[in-house]
Amino acid sequence: MSRILVDVGDERKKKMNLIVKGKNAKFKSYNELIRRLLDDYFETLQTNSIHTSLITSDKGKVPLSRGKISIKIDEKRASAFLEGKLIISKEDIKELIFYLWDNFKEYTLEIEGLKSQDFVFSTFSDLNCWKMILLENHKFPIIPLEIQNERNPVKILAQIDTASSIILLDSSLENSCEREKVEEKLVISPMGEKEFEIYLLNFKINNIPVKCETAFVSFPPLFTKLKIQGLIGENLLRNLNLLVLYLNNVTCISPS
């Protein structure tokens, strides 16, 4: 057994007493506390080294996951578990995902029951990164998008789609959006070239307000199941720097 004598000082000792001997003590002994602190510190050193080797920008680094949260979906609810313990349960998987993005930013989210889907969100300064959803060997770059209504903004999950010339929203959102009809015109999308009614909508992405032409279409069942309600086309992407690390399953955006 290896032992090291350390003089922690009076103030640190008082704080350690609260953690080990206090009313809500989380550790059984000083040894257990110190081992945990050292493990966390070494993990931070290793993670920072990995971040730097992966990619570094002037304003941030591409994040990796610190751990895994399991999401179980049944007919009525979606529930999230960390180390086997229930974190939160909601009827709407979209609300669950946004809650986890806000409160567990560096954790991978693994959705069970839909064949290995995996995504993670984290923020480092202006660089915002999300792990792609993995489904049956296909990768989906999903990010949050906010539709700006005067009274009630609508947050949705949207997929980056460089094949679309404009933003496409699921038709279920049509009555929830304040919109201004512009014209009918030919639009390039994954469904081919087709004429759509075009509307002007206000969006916010990565805290950047933009006004873009948008069309409403019926999304496929898989998108409906995961509450993916938007395809982010070229007319919005031109306002951003888009970084796709396909081998690392990471999508990042930052202001242009």
Protein Blocks (a to p, Z undefined) as FASTA:
>chain_A
ZZddddebjklmmmmmmmmmmmklcbfbfklmmmmmmmmmmmmmmmmmmmmmmoccfkbc
cdddfbdcdddddfkbccddeehiafbdcfblklmmmmmmmmmmmbccddehilpiaddd
ddehjbccdddddeehiacdddddddddfklccdddddddfkbmbdcddfklmmmpccdd
fbdcddddfkbpcddddddddddeehiacddddddddddfklmmnopabdcdfklmmmpc
cdddfknopacdddZZ
